[in-house]
Amino acid sequence: DLSKEHIIMSVENILKRLKTDYLDILLLHRPDTLMDPTEISEAFSYLEAKGLVKFFGVSNMDDLQIELIQRSLKQKILFNQVQFSLVHSLLIDSEFNVNMKNIHHHKANSILNYSRLNNITLQAWGGLQASWEEGTFLNNPTYEKLNDKLNELANKYEVSPVTIAISWILRHPAKIIPIIGTTKPERLEEIVKANTFTLSRKEYYDLYFASGKTLP
């Protein structure tokens, strides 16, 4: 529900639950086919004027949906949070299949390039996930080749496979930011190390191929 009333009410309730005065970032989670860009603009302006939200973004929206909303906004959409991982890699799969008779060439490519052209930061959720049904690809027998490659590079860089998987996301020049959710401090320590080295181009593509992907 991206109506003006619901957006404002949601923010007020979030602030109460968090016991804070403002949100650094508010994301609109998934498009609403009934959304009115004018209403969204009014909600954002109200929240900004009241000092309740500093910056705004969206989640799981494509380029045209963002453009539709942005045209009515005084504020700039700065973030788009989308699913992206070694296995769920639609953002880049489509780049390799331009002008090809391939089902993988679709709107995901537009999300990536639109974001880069408009200085929208992509946030990657599910960075260690294969799918909702399968869960993580780490130590998953379905992705044996991928795990073999992750372990190989983990040994080379003296880090964990988790670190390698996150470093793969960070390697893209779009400067995609992984969104991490964990209750384990040691997992955070592993992830932080992903920023201490850079995978080579060959290593990047070796991991991509190991996940079962191909190039034309």
GROMACS elastic network, one bead per residue, 0.5 to 0.9 nm:
[ bonds ]
;  ai    aj funct       b0    kb
    1     4     6  0.88879   500
    1     6     6  0.64092   500
    1     7     6  0.76504   500
    1    31     6  0.85961   500
    1    32     6  0.61445   500
    1    34     6  0.79996   500
    1    35     6  0.75644   500
    2     5     6  0.82437   500
    2     6     6  0.63909   500
    2     7     6  0.60040   500
    2    28     6  0.74598   500
    2    29     6  0.88027   500
    2    31     6  0.77832   500
    2    32     6  0.60673   500
    2    34     6  0.77311   500
    2    35     6  0.55105   500
    2    36     6  0.78578   500
    2    39     6  0.82592   500
    2    40     6  0.69550   500
    3     6     6  0.53176   500
    3     7     6  0.61806   500
    3     8     6  0.86862   500
    3    32     6  0.88103   500
    3    34     6  0.81468   500
    3    35     6  0.62880   500
    3    36     6  0.71991   500
    3    39     6  0.62708   500
    3    40     6  0.67149   500
    3    43     6  0.82788   500
    4     7     6  0.53451   500
    4     8     6  0.63051   500
    4     9     6  0.85622   500
    4    36     6  0.86761   500
    4    38     6  0.88080   500
    4    39     6  0.50494   500
    4    40     6  0.56840   500
    4    41     6  0.82652   500
    4    42     6  0.68211   500
    4    43     6  0.50355   500
    4    44     6  0.84865   500
    5     8     6  0.54023   500
    5     9     6  0.60346   500
    5    10     6  0.84755   500
    5    39     6  0.86345   500
    5    43     6  0.75595   500
    6     9     6  0.50264   500
    6    10     6  0.58481   500
    6    11     6  0.85210   500
    7    10     6  0.51761   500
    7    11     6  0.63210   500
    7    12     6  0.87541   500
    7    28     6  0.83656   500
    7    40     6  0.78846   500
    7    43     6  0.66343   500
    7    44     6  0.84882   500
    8    11     6  0.52625   500
    8    12     6  0.62783   500
    8    13     6  0.86893   500
    8    43     6  0.62303   500
    8    44     6  0.83337   500
    8    46     6  0.81547   500
    8    47     6  0.70766   500
    9    12     6  0.51662   500
    9    13     6  0.61855   500
    9    14     6  0.85890   500
   10    13     6  0.51669   500
   10    14     6  0.60879   500
   10    15     6  0.86384   500
   11    14     6  0.50125   500
   11    15     6  0.61693   500
   11    16     6  0.86577   500
   11    22     6  0.88212   500
   11    23     6  0.82316   500
   11    26     6  0.81701   500
   11    47     6  0.83289   500
   11    52     6  0.78107   500
   11    53     6  0.83689   500
   12    15     6  0.52243   500
   12    16     6  0.63967   500
   12    17     6  0.88312   500
   12    52     6  0.81872   500
   13    16     6  0.50982   500
   13    17     6  0.62594   500
   13    18     6  0.86238   500
   14    17     6  0.51106   500
   14    18     6  0.60692   500
   14    19     6  0.82735   500
   14    20     6  0.87264   500
   14    23     6  0.87704   500
   15    18     6  0.51237   500
   15    19     6  0.56897   500
   15    20     6  0.53751   500
   15    21     6  0.63131   500
   15    22     6  0.66121   500
   15    23     6  0.74626   500
   15    52     6  0.83714   500
   16    20     6  0.68260   500
   16    21     6  0.83899   500
   17    20     6  0.80845   500
   18    21     6  0.87488   500
   20    23     6  0.78741   500
   21    51     6  0.82083   500
   21    52     6  0.65760   500
   22    25     6  0.89783   500
   22    51     6  0.65787   500
   22    53     6  0.55224   500
   22    54     6  0.75630   500
   23    26     6  0.66206   500
   23    51     6  0.87633   500
   23    52     6  0.61102   500
   23    54     6  0.64243   500
   23    55     6  0.80553   500
   24    52     6  0.85258   500
   24    53     6  0.58975   500
   24    54     6  0.50518   500
   24    55     6  0.59928   500
   24    56     6  0.84385   500
   25    53     6  0.63710   500
   25    54     6  0.61037   500
   25    56     6  0.54593   500
   25    57     6  0.71598   500
   25    79     6  0.88680   500
   26    53     6  0.66311   500
   26    54     6  0.79967   500
   26    55     6  0.64373   500
   26    57     6  0.61002   500
   26    58     6  0.78234   500
   27    55     6  0.87929   500
   27    56     6  0.59388   500
   27    59     6  0.61426   500
   27    79     6  0.76571   500
   27    80     6  0.78584   500
   27    81     6  0.81417   500
   28    31     6  0.75860   500
   28    56     6  0.81691   500
   28    57     6  0.64312   500
   28    59     6  0.58798   500
   28    60     6  0.88227   500
   29    32     6  0.89061   500
   29    57     6  0.89901   500
   29    58     6  0.59845   500
   29    60     6  0.67892   500
   29    61     6  0.83082   500
   29    81     6  0.85293   500
   30    58     6  0.72111   500
   30    59     6  0.54214   500
   30    60     6  0.51303   500
   30    61     6  0.60098   500
   31    34     6  0.86740   500
   31    35     6  0.74958   500
   31    58     6  0.85228   500
   31    59     6  0.80914   500
   31    60     6  0.74675   500
   31    61     6  0.62197   500
   31    65     6  0.74612   500
   32    35     6  0.51413   500
   32    36     6  0.88819   500
   33    36     6  0.87381   500
   35    38     6  0.88006   500
   35    39     6  0.77227   500
   35    40     6  0.76405   500
   35    69     6  0.89987   500
   36    39     6  0.53314   500
   36    40     6  0.64543   500
   36    41     6  0.87531   500
   36    69     6  0.81363   500
   37    40     6  0.50068   500
   37    41     6  0.60829   500
   37    42     6  0.86284   500
   37    68     6  0.69093   500
   37    70     6  0.78879   500
   37    71     6  0.79634   500
   37    72     6  0.58334   500
   37    73     6  0.77647   500
   38    41     6  0.50322   500
   38    42     6  0.62558   500
   38    43     6  0.86619   500
   38    69     6  0.80626   500
   38    72     6  0.58816   500
   38    73     6  0.78286   500
   39    42     6  0.50767   500
   39    43     6  0.61874   500
   39    44     6  0.86292   500
   39    72     6  0.89824   500
   40    43     6  0.50501   500
   40    44     6  0.61354   500
   40    45     6  0.85557   500
   40    69     6  0.75011   500
   40    72     6  0.81300   500
   40    73     6  0.77859   500
   41    44     6  0.51553   500
   41    45     6  0.60872   500
   41    46     6  0.85267   500
   41    69     6  0.78453   500
   41    70     6  0.85258   500
   41    72     6  0.59406   500
   41    74     6  0.71839   500
   41    75     6  0.82354   500
   42    45     6  0.51739   500
   42    46     6  0.61197   500
   42    47     6  0.86218   500
   42    73     6  0.82627   500
   43    46     6  0.51679   500
   43    47     6  0.61755   500
   43    48     6  0.85592   500
   44    47     6  0.51335   500
   44    48     6  0.60147   500
   44    49     6  0.84493   500
   44    53     6  0.81145   500
   44    56     6  0.79234   500
   44    73     6  0.78357   500
   44    74     6  0.84663   500
   44    75     6  0.76299   500
   45    48     6  0.51145   500
   45    49     6  0.59450   500
   45    50     6  0.84816   500
   45    73     6  0.82102   500
   45    74     6  0.74486   500
   45    75     6  0.78122   500
   46    49     6  0.51698   500
   46    50     6  0.61272   500
   46    51     6  0.85623   500
   46    52     6  0.85673   500
   47    50     6  0.52470   500
   47    51     6  0.62176   500
   47    52     6  0.51350   500
   47    53     6  0.56451   500
   47    54     6  0.84061   500
   48    51     6  0.50432   500
   48    52     6  0.60005   500
   48    53     6  0.53866   500
   48    54     6  0.63182   500
   48    55     6  0.82101   500
   48    75     6  0.88733   500
   49    52     6  0.76829   500
   49    53     6  0.86104   500
   50    53     6  0.79866   500
   51    54     6  0.69328   500
   53    56     6  0.75638   500
   55    75     6  0.79469   500
   55    76     6  0.80916   500
   55    77     6  0.79146   500
   55    78     6  0.73265   500
   55    79     6  0.89753   500
   56    75     6  0.74170   500
   56    76     6  0.70683   500
   56    77     6  0.55105   500
   56    78     6  0.61706   500
   56    79     6  0.70861   500
   57    76     6  0.80477   500
   57    78     6  0.52817   500
   57    80     6  0.58881   500
   57    81     6  0.81548   500
   57   120     6  0.86248   500
   58    61     6  0.66326   500
   58    66     6  0.77651   500
   58    77     6  0.72540   500
   58    78     6  0.82245   500
   58    79     6  0.60532   500
   58    81     6  0.64928   500
   59    79     6  0.77423   500
   59    82     6  0.60379   500
   59   123     6  0.86491   500
   60    80     6  0.67069   500
   60    81     6  0.58964   500
   60    83     6  0.76304   500
   61    64     6  0.81955   500
   61    65     6  0.60220   500
   61    66     6  0.65015   500
   61    80     6  0.70568   500
   61    81     6  0.81844   500
   61    82     6  0.78124   500
   61   111     6  0.79429   500
   62    65     6  0.54559   500
   62    66     6  0.63457   500
   62    67     6  0.87202   500
   62    80     6  0.88132   500
   62   107     6  0.70560   500
   62   108     6  0.73449   500
   62   110     6  0.72816   500
   62   111     6  0.53651   500
   62   114     6  0.87947   500
   63    66     6  0.52071   500
   63    67     6  0.61140   500
   63    68     6  0.86041   500
   63   107     6  0.81467   500
   63   108     6  0.88557   500
   63   110     6  0.61637   500
   63   111     6  0.51942   500
   63   112     6  0.85627   500
   63   113     6  0.88400   500
   63   114     6  0.60386   500
   63   115     6  0.77464   500
   64    68     6  0.59764   500
   64    69     6  0.86155   500
   64   110     6  0.88965   500
   64   111     6  0.88089   500
   65    68     6  0.51090   500
   65    69     6  0.64268   500
   65    70     6  0.85835   500
   66    69     6  0.52844   500
   66    70     6  0.59314   500
   66    71     6  0.86610   500
   66    77     6  0.77669   500
   66    80     6  0.88205   500
   67    71     6  0.61817   500
   68    71     6  0.57479   500
   68    72     6  0.74871   500
   69    72     6  0.57844   500
   69    73     6  0.66769   500
   69    77     6  0.87132   500
   70    73     6  0.50633   500
   70    74     6  0.79974   500
   70    75     6  0.79118   500
   70    76     6  0.68712   500
   70    77     6  0.66854   500
   71    74     6  0.83652   500
   73    76     6  0.69678   500
   73    77     6  0.84425   500
   75    78     6  0.89205   500
   76   120     6  0.89410   500
   77    80     6  0.80568   500
   77   120     6  0.69037   500
   78   118     6  0.87810   500
   78   119     6  0.71487   500
   78   121     6  0.60379   500
   78   122     6  0.87050   500
   79   115     6  0.84970   500
   79   119     6  0.87712   500
   79   120     6  0.52253   500
   79   122     6  0.58299   500
   79   123     6  0.69461   500
   80   111     6  0.88447   500
   80   115     6  0.80159   500
   80   120     6  0.68547   500
   80   121     6  0.63703   500
   80   122     6  0.50501   500
   80   123     6  0.60915   500
   80   124     6  0.86573   500
   81   121     6  0.83120   500
   81   122     6  0.57309   500
   81   124     6  0.58490   500
   81   125     6  0.67547   500
   81   179     6  0.84691   500
   82    91     6  0.89337   500
   82   122     6  0.70696   500
   82   123     6  0.62036   500
   82   124     6  0.53274   500
   82   125     6  0.59729   500
   82   126     6  0.85304   500
   83    88     6  0.70274   500
   83    89     6  0.81141   500
   83    90     6  0.86937   500
   83    91     6  0.86592   500
   83   123     6  0.82089   500
   83   124     6  0.54123   500
   83   126     6  0.56448   500
   83   127     6  0.73530   500
   83   129     6  0.89155   500
   84    87     6  0.78716   500
   84    88     6  0.53992   500
   84    89     6  0.53941   500
   84    90     6  0.73196   500
   84    91     6  0.70293   500
   84   123     6  0.85712   500
   84   124     6  0.52043   500
   84   125     6  0.62165   500
   84   126     6  0.62731   500
   84   127     6  0.58096   500
   84   128     6  0.87271   500
   84   129     6  0.84620   500
   84   169     6  0.79087   500
   84   178     6  0.85719   500
   85    89     6  0.54749   500
   85    90     6  0.88236   500
   85   124     6  0.75655   500
   85   125     6  0.80206   500
   85   126     6  0.64841   500
   85   128     6  0.61775   500
   85   129     6  0.66429   500
   85   130     6  0.74897   500
   85   165     6  0.78023   500
   85   166     6  0.82014   500
   85   168     6  0.83771   500
   85   169     6  0.68440   500
   86    89     6  0.57330   500
   86   127     6  0.74572   500
   86   128     6  0.76498   500
   86   129     6  0.83073   500
   86   130     6  0.79335   500
   86   137     6  0.87413   500
   86   146     6  0.87902   500
   86   165     6  0.70010   500
   86   166     6  0.89026   500
   86   168     6  0.74947   500
   86   169     6  0.77174   500
   86   207     6  0.74892   500
   86   208     6  0.64819   500
   86   211     6  0.65074   500
   87    90     6  0.86651   500
   87   127     6  0.88696   500
   87   128     6  0.83930   500
   87   129     6  0.73076   500
   87   130     6  0.53142   500
   87   131     6  0.82421   500
   87   137     6  0.75350   500
   87   143     6  0.89667   500
   87   208     6  0.81452   500
   87   211     6  0.58680   500
   87   212     6  0.80447   500
   87   213     6  0.85421   500
   88    91     6  0.83398   500
   88   126     6  0.84311   500
   88   127     6  0.84383   500
   88   129     6  0.74827   500
   88   130     6  0.60453   500
   88   131     6  0.73385   500
   89    92     6  0.58833   500
   89    93     6  0.60133   500
   89    94     6  0.89032   500
   89   208     6  0.87708   500
   90    94     6  0.62306   500
   90    95     6  0.88219   500
   90   104     6  0.73413   500
   90   105     6  0.86479   500
   90   106     6  0.85455   500
   90   107     6  0.89914   500
   90   108     6  0.59132   500
   90   109     6  0.76062   500
   91    94     6  0.65219   500
   91    95     6  0.76510   500
   91   107     6  0.84911   500
   91   109     6  0.54415   500
   91   110     6  0.83245   500
   91   111     6  0.72006   500
   91   112     6  0.60824   500
   92    95     6  0.52168   500
   92    96     6  0.71712   500
   92   108     6  0.75030   500
   92   109     6  0.63608   500
   92   112     6  0.76884   500
   93    96     6  0.58042   500
   93    97     6  0.71920   500
   93   104     6  0.64469   500
   93   105     6  0.72429   500
   93   108     6  0.82609   500
   93   109     6  0.77211   500
   93   213     6  0.80531   500
   93   214     6  0.88591   500
   93   215     6  0.86862   500
   94    97     6  0.53425   500
   94    98     6  0.69087   500
   94   102     6  0.87947   500
   94   103     6  0.87497   500
   94   104     6  0.54322   500
   94   106     6  0.60465   500
   94   107     6  0.78596   500
   94   108     6  0.65712   500
   94   109     6  0.52986   500
   94   110     6  0.88528   500
   95    98     6  0.61549   500
   95   105     6  0.71821   500
   95   106     6  0.89866   500
   95   108     6  0.85941   500
   95   109     6  0.56930   500
   95   110     6  0.89559   500
   96   100     6  0.87178   500
   96   104     6  0.89558   500
   96   105     6  0.79329   500
   96   215     6  0.64355   500
   96   216     6  0.70429   500
   97   100     6  0.51581   500
   97   101     6  0.78053   500
   97   102     6  0.65230   500
   97   103     6  0.87718   500
   97   104     6  0.70699   500
   97   105     6  0.55125   500
   97   215     6  0.78415   500
   97   216     6  0.68981   500
   98   101     6  0.86006   500
   98   102     6  0.85940   500
   98   105     6  0.64594   500
   99   102     6  0.84678   500
   99   105     6  0.83179   500
  100   103     6  0.87200   500
  100   105     6  0.75967   500
  100   216     6  0.82318   500
  101   104     6  0.88668   500
  101   105     6  0.81467   500
  102   105     6  0.59100   500
  103   106     6  0.72972   500
  104   108     6  0.89539   500
  105   108     6  0.78787   500
  105   109     6  0.74652   500
  106   109     6  0.64810   500
  106   110     6  0.78669   500
  107   110     6  0.51666   500
  107   111     6  0.66124   500
  108   111     6  0.51207   500
  108   112     6  0.66010   500
  108   113     6  0.89564   500
  109   112     6  0.53155   500
  109   113     6  0.63839   500
  109   114     6  0.83898   500
  110   113     6  0.53310   500
  110   114     6  0.56276   500
  110   115     6  0.81913   500
  111   114     6  0.52766   500
  111   115     6  0.60375   500
  111   116     6  0.86723   500
  112   115     6  0.53376   500
  112   116     6  0.64267   500
  112   117     6  0.88298   500
  112   122     6  0.78781   500
  112   174     6  0.78322   500
  113   116     6  0.50252   500
  113   117     6  0.60982   500
  113   118     6  0.85189   500
  113   174     6  0.86106   500
  114   117     6  0.51398   500
  114   118     6  0.60832   500
  114   119     6  0.84212   500
  114   120     6  0.80069   500
  115   118     6  0.52177   500
  115   119     6  0.58019   500
  115   121     6  0.66708   500
  115   122     6  0.70287   500
  115   174     6  0.82894   500
  116   119     6  0.53241   500
  116   120     6  0.63304   500
  116   121     6  0.77658   500
  116   122     6  0.87264   500
  116   174     6  0.62489   500
  117   120     6  0.78502   500
  118   121     6  0.89915   500
  121   174     6  0.79804   500
  121   175     6  0.74534   500
  121   176     6  0.66704   500
  121   177     6  0.75321   500
  122   174     6  0.77851   500
  122   175     6  0.75834   500
  122   176     6  0.50731   500
  122   177     6  0.63207   500
  122   178     6  0.86148   500
  123   176     6  0.57333   500
  123   178     6  0.56963   500
  123   179     6  0.62098   500
  124   127     6  0.63108   500
  124   169     6  0.81079   500
  124   176     6  0.65606   500
  124   177     6  0.58930   500
  124   179     6  0.55916   500
  124   180     6  0.87029   500
  125   128     6  0.85776   500
  125   129     6  0.86634   500
  125   177     6  0.88234   500
  125   178     6  0.62490   500
  125   179     6  0.50915   500
  125   180     6  0.71798   500
  125   181     6  0.88711   500
  126   130     6  0.79373   500
  126   131     6  0.83407   500
  126   136     6  0.85160   500
  126   178     6  0.82833   500
  126   179     6  0.76001   500
  126   180     6  0.80309   500
  127   130     6  0.85629   500
  127   136     6  0.88329   500
  127   165     6  0.75058   500
  127   166     6  0.66738   500
  127   169     6  0.76377   500
  127   178     6  0.65081   500
  127   179     6  0.74803   500
  127   180     6  0.77840   500
  128   135     6  0.83516   500
  128   136     6  0.54569   500
  128   137     6  0.64709   500
  128   138     6  0.71181   500
  128   162     6  0.75191   500
  128   165     6  0.69003   500
  128   166     6  0.76465   500
  129   132     6  0.75335   500
  129   134     6  0.78793   500
  129   135     6  0.55055   500
  129   137     6  0.58156   500
  129   138     6  0.81484   500
  130   133     6  0.81621   500
  130   134     6  0.60845   500
  130   135     6  0.57801   500
  130   136     6  0.53339   500
  130   137     6  0.51849   500
  130   138     6  0.87620   500
  131   134     6  0.52036   500
  131   135     6  0.54950   500
  131   136     6  0.72796   500
  131   137     6  0.84375   500
  132   135     6  0.54142   500
  132   136     6  0.85369   500
  134   137     6  0.75320   500
  134   140     6  0.84298   500
  135   138     6  0.88724   500
  135   140     6  0.87468   500
  136   139     6  0.80050   500
  136   140     6  0.70953   500
  137   140     6  0.50482   500
  137   141     6  0.82794   500
  137   142     6  0.78026   500
  137   143     6  0.63215   500
  137   144     6  0.89885   500
  137   146     6  0.83127   500
  137   147     6  0.78493   500
  138   141     6  0.86591   500
  138   143     6  0.78769   500
  138   146     6  0.85187   500
  138   147     6  0.64293   500
  138   150     6  0.88118   500
  138   161     6  0.76967   500
  138   162     6  0.77129   500
  139   142     6  0.86899   500
  139   143     6  0.76556   500
  139   144     6  0.75361   500
  139   147     6  0.63222   500
  140   143     6  0.56134   500
  140   144     6  0.67954   500
  140   147     6  0.77291   500
  141   144     6  0.50749   500
  141   145     6  0.88259   500
  141   147     6  0.84344   500
  142   145     6  0.85914   500
  143   146     6  0.53262   500
  143   147     6  0.62419   500
  143   148     6  0.86599   500
  143   210     6  0.81657   500
  143   211     6  0.67198   500
  143   212     6  0.81972   500
  144   147     6  0.51741   500
  144   148     6  0.61250   500
  144   149     6  0.87103   500
  144   210     6  0.85861   500
  144   211     6  0.87964   500
  145   148     6  0.50587   500
  145   149     6  0.63165   500
  145   150     6  0.86193   500
  145   210     6  0.53702   500
  145   211     6  0.69876   500
  145   212     6  0.82201   500
  146   149     6  0.51827   500
  146   150     6  0.61171   500
  146   151     6  0.85816   500
  146   207     6  0.65101   500
  146   208     6  0.83038   500
  146   209     6  0.81917   500
  146   211     6  0.50661   500
  146   212     6  0.79272   500
  147   151     6  0.59997   500
  147   152     6  0.84162   500
  147   161     6  0.77225   500
  147   210     6  0.82356   500
  147   211     6  0.86345   500
  148   151     6  0.51930   500
  148   152     6  0.61375   500
  148   153     6  0.87682   500
  148   210     6  0.84482   500
  149   153     6  0.62411   500
  149   154     6  0.83790   500
  149   161     6  0.88823   500
  149   206     6  0.77078   500
  149   207     6  0.64634   500
  149   210     6  0.68605   500
  150   153     6  0.53380   500
  150   154     6  0.59365   500
  150   155     6  0.86116   500
  150   160     6  0.82932   500
  150   161     6  0.51384   500
  150   162     6  0.81976   500
  150   164     6  0.63330   500
  150   165     6  0.71579   500
  150   207     6  0.73488   500
  151   155     6  0.61508   500
  151   156     6  0.86121   500
  151   160     6  0.74665   500
  151   161     6  0.56304   500
  151   164     6  0.85349   500
  152   155     6  0.53373   500
  152   156     6  0.64423   500
  152   157     6  0.89477   500
  152   161     6  0.86114   500
  153   157     6  0.61548   500
  153   158     6  0.81170   500
  153   159     6  0.82996   500
  153   160     6  0.87370   500
  153   161     6  0.76671   500
  153   164     6  0.69949   500
  153   203     6  0.81166   500
  154   157     6  0.53339   500
  154   158     6  0.55490   500
  154   160     6  0.51875   500
  154   161     6  0.53605   500
  154   162     6  0.85022   500
  154   163     6  0.76074   500
  154   164     6  0.62830   500
  155   159     6  0.66201   500
  155   160     6  0.77400   500
  155   161     6  0.86833   500
  156   159     6  0.79508   500
  157   160     6  0.85446   500
  157   164     6  0.85829   500
  157   197     6  0.81827   500
  159   162     6  0.81600   500
  159   163     6  0.62491   500
  159   164     6  0.74323   500
  159   190     6  0.73007   500
  159   193     6  0.75212   500
  159   194     6  0.85054   500
  160   163     6  0.52524   500
  160   164     6  0.66942   500
  160   165     6  0.89269   500
  160   190     6  0.66261   500
  160   191     6  0.88265   500
  161   164     6  0.50482   500
  161   165     6  0.62088   500
  161   166     6  0.87207   500
  161   190     6  0.88526   500
  162   165     6  0.51933   500
  162   166     6  0.63831   500
  162   167     6  0.85972   500
  162   187     6  0.80348   500
  162   190     6  0.66500   500
  162   191     6  0.67006   500
  162   194     6  0.85652   500
  163   166     6  0.53066   500
  163   167     6  0.60384   500
  163   168     6  0.86479   500
  163   190     6  0.54781   500
  163   191     6  0.50877   500
  163   192     6  0.76688   500
  163   193     6  0.62998   500
  163   195     6  0.87619   500
  164   168     6  0.62005   500
  164   169     6  0.89367   500
  164   191     6  0.85675   500
  164   193     6  0.89689   500
  164   194     6  0.65249   500
  164   199     6  0.83867   500
  165   168     6  0.52770   500
  165   169     6  0.69698   500
  165   191     6  0.89320   500
  165   194     6  0.83153   500
  165   207     6  0.87638   500
  166   169     6  0.52477   500
  166   170     6  0.64729   500
  166   171     6  0.87904   500
  166   178     6  0.72173   500
  166   191     6  0.66133   500
  166   194     6  0.60553   500
  166   195     6  0.87454   500
  167   171     6  0.60779   500
  167   191     6  0.82347   500
  167   193     6  0.84226   500
  167   195     6  0.67029   500
  167   196     6  0.88813   500
  167   197     6  0.78437   500
  167   198     6  0.70580   500
  167   199     6  0.70964   500
  168   171     6  0.51977   500
  168   172     6  0.74402   500
  168   194     6  0.84596   500
  168   198     6  0.84665   500
  168   199     6  0.69969   500
  168   203     6  0.87954   500
  168   204     6  0.63286   500
  168   207     6  0.80497   500
  169   172     6  0.61859   500
  169   175     6  0.84050   500
  169   176     6  0.66503   500
  169   177     6  0.77666   500
  169   178     6  0.71512   500
  170   173     6  0.79285   500
  170   174     6  0.85949   500
  170   175     6  0.62512   500
  170   176     6  0.60420   500
  170   177     6  0.68950   500
  170   178     6  0.76299   500
  170   194     6  0.77917   500
  170   195     6  0.75990   500
  170   198     6  0.82854   500
  171   174     6  0.85724   500
  171   175     6  0.75218   500
  171   176     6  0.84066   500
  171   198     6  0.65390   500
  171   199     6  0.66243   500
  171   200     6  0.85981   500
  171   201     6  0.87676   500
  171   204     6  0.76280   500
  172   175     6  0.59621   500
  172   176     6  0.68662   500
  173   176     6  0.78115   500
  180   188     6  0.81040   500
  180   191     6  0.85303   500
  181   188     6  0.88847   500
  182   185     6  0.77287   500
  182   187     6  0.70477   500
  182   188     6  0.74257   500
  183   187     6  0.81343   500
  183   188     6  0.87642   500
  184   187     6  0.53643   500
  184   188     6  0.68783   500
  185   188     6  0.52007   500
  185   189     6  0.64175   500
  185   190     6  0.88523   500
  186   190     6  0.63240   500
  186   191     6  0.87372   500
  187   190     6  0.50903   500
  187   191     6  0.62959   500
  187   192     6  0.87481   500
  188   191     6  0.50457   500
  188   192     6  0.61470   500
  188   193     6  0.87914   500
  189   192     6  0.52869   500
  189   193     6  0.66763   500
  190   193     6  0.55192   500
  190   194     6  0.72759   500
  191   194     6  0.54475   500
  191   195     6  0.79753   500
  192   195     6  0.60479   500
  192   196     6  0.78062   500
  193   196     6  0.53282   500
  193   197     6  0.77987   500
  194   197     6  0.65037   500
  194   198     6  0.80560   500
  195   198     6  0.74637   500
  199   202     6  0.80128   500
  199   203     6  0.58428   500
  199   204     6  0.61192   500
  200   203     6  0.50857   500
  200   204     6  0.61459   500
  200   205     6  0.87241   500
  201   204     6  0.50323   500
  201   205     6  0.63206   500
  201   206     6  0.84885   500
  202   205     6  0.52721   500
  202   206     6  0.58998   500
  202   207     6  0.85734   500
  203   207     6  0.61937   500
  203   208     6  0.85773   500
  204   207     6  0.54420   500
  204   208     6  0.64172   500
  204   209     6  0.89121   500
  205   209     6  0.60829   500
  205   210     6  0.83674   500
  206   209     6  0.52178   500
  206   210     6  0.60423   500
  206   211     6  0.86996   500
  207   211     6  0.62992   500
  208   211     6  0.53391   500
  208   212     6  0.71596   500
  208   213     6  0.60656   500
  208   214     6  0.80603   500
  209   212     6  0.53753   500
  209   214     6  0.60197   500
  209   215     6  0.84874   500
  210   213     6  0.70874   500
